[in-house]
Amino acid sequence: MWIVILLFILLNFYGYILMNLDKQKAIKREWRISERKLWIVSILGGALGAMIGMKQFRHKTKHVTFKYLLPLLSIITTGFYIFIIMKLV
């Protein structure tokens, strides 16, 4: 059970950090983190962290997919992790 909780926390922290890094790279006009990578991390369970990062850093807020699907995905993935943890208890 603790492994699942730790995985959820790490993925969300990673999603948050990726949003910050991508924002900083966008400001500096450097090579960016692909949206595909952001979505993969989000689908695996980091959507909540990515969404918090999106709001805090004001990054990708004009992209319709991120604006609407990321909050939905964070509800789904958080619910999935809660379901898995409840089954393990």
C-alpha angles and dihedrals in degrees: 000000000000090000091057092049091047091048091051092049093046094047092050092047089049091049090051092049092047091055090051093047093048091050091051091048090049091053091050092043091236131145106297136222108259120251087230091063091047090052094046092053089046094049091049090057109284097103095107093054092044091051092049089048091048091054097041096047094035089232126153090356092135093054106100093211093054094039095055109015098047094060090046091048091049090056091048097046094043089050090048093052091047089050092051092048092049090052091051094051 
